[in-house]
Amino acid sequence: MKNIYKLPLDPSFSQKGLNGYNYALNAENISITVEDCFKGHDRYHTNVYSDKIYYVVEGKGVFKIGEEKFNVEKDDLIKVPKNTQFVFAGKMKLLLIMIPAFRPQDGIDGKENDLY
């Protein structure tokens, strides 16, 4: 059983405003990603399967969850329940925990981010 996981050197995925680095946990009940945001999420997003928990490791920005906007900064924890549209912007390093684990088929992208 593997107990230590290293952050990959190359991004696992990229968007217009961020690079994401997935830890290779190979678990169905949880996934963990580090997102290096230099601008933010490129589009509004809804996940129909997983709750998302973001921890702001460094930096600051703004999240829009549903219709509410929240200013966030280092050490803040943000919960985005499944089936909830959200977007964020800012220069931040985020730790993302998804419960259950990320599955690509469960994401619905919406309009472009209007928080920039």
C-alpha positions in Angstrom: 0.0 0.0 0.0 1.3 3.4 -1.0 1.4 6.0 1.8 3.3 8.9 0.4 2.2 10.8 -2.8 4.3 13.4 -4.5 2.8 16.4 -6.3 3.4 16.0 -10.1 5.9 18.3 -11.7 3.7 18.9 -14.8 0.0 20.0 -14.6 -2.6 17.3 -14.8 -4.9 19.8 -16.5 -4.8 23.5 -17.5 -7.4 26.2 -18.1 -7.1 29.8 -19.2 -6.6 30.9 -15.6 -5.2 28.0 -13.6 -3.1 24.8 -13.7 -4.2 21.8 -11.7 -2.0 19.0 -10.2 -3.8 15.8 -9.2 -2.4 13.5 -6.6 -2.6 9.9 -7.9 -4.6 8.4 -5.0 -6.6 6.0 -7.2 -9.4 6.2 -4.7 -13.1 6.3 -5.4 -14.1 8.1 -2.2 -11.8 11.2 -2.4 -9.6 13.1 -4.8 -7.0 15.8 -3.9 -5.7 18.5 -6.3 -3.6 21.6 -6.0 -4.7 24.4 -8.2 -2.3 27.2 -9.0 -4.6 30.1 -10.0 -3.0 33.0 -11.8 -6.5 34.3 -12.9 -9.1 31.8 -11.8 -11.6 29.3 -13.1 -12.3 30.0 -16.7 -16.1 29.1 -16.6 -18.9 28.7 -14.1 -19.0 25.0 -13.1 -21.4 22.6 -11.4 -20.5 19.1 -10.3 -23.5 16.8 -10.0 -21.6 14.0 -8.1 -19.1 15.5 -5.6 -18.9 18.1 -2.9 -15.8 20.3 -3.3 -13.8 21.7 -0.4 -11.2 24.4 -1.2 -8.5 25.5 1.2 -6.7 28.7 0.3 -3.0 27.9 0.8 -1.9 31.4 -0.3 -3.2 34.5 -2.0 -6.6 35.9 -2.2 -9.6 36.1 -4.5 -13.3 35.9 -4.8 -15.7 32.9 -5.1 -19.2 33.1 -6.4 -21.3 30.2 -5.1 -24.9 30.2 -6.3 -25.7 33.9 -6.3 -23.5 34.9 -3.3 -20.0 36.4 -3.6 -17.3 35.7 -1.0 -13.9 37.3 -0.6 -11.4 34.7 0.4 -7.8 34.7 1.6 -5.1 32.5 3.0 -6.3 29.8 5.5 -10.0 30.2 4.4 -12.0 27.0 3.7 -14.7 27.0 1.1 -17.3 24.3 0.6 -19.2 24.0 -2.7 -22.0 21.4 -2.4 -22.7 19.2 -5.3 -25.3 20.5 -7.8 -24.2 24.1 -7.0 -22.9 26.4 -9.7 -19.8 28.3 -8.7 -16.8 30.2 -10.1 -13.7 31.9 -8.6 -11.1 34.5 -9.6 -7.8 35.7 -8.1 -4.2 34.8 -7.6 -4.3 31.9 -5.2 -2.9 28.5 -4.5 -5.8 26.2 -3.6 -6.0 22.7 -2.2 -9.1 21.0 -3.6 -10.6 18.0 -1.9 -13.5 16.3 -3.7 -15.8 13.8 -2.0 -16.5 11.4 -3.6 -13.5 11.5 -6.0 -13.5 13.5 -9.2 -15.1 11.9 -12.3 -14.9 13.9 -15.6 -18.5 13.0 -16.7 -20.0 14.7 -13.6 -19.0 18.3 -14.5 -21.2 20.8 -16.2 -19.5 24.0 -17.5 -21.5 27.2 -17.9 -20.9 30.7 -19.1 -17.5 32.4 -19.0 -16.2 33.7 -15.7 -17.4 37.3 -15.2 -15.5 38.0 -12.0 -12.2 39.0 -13.8 
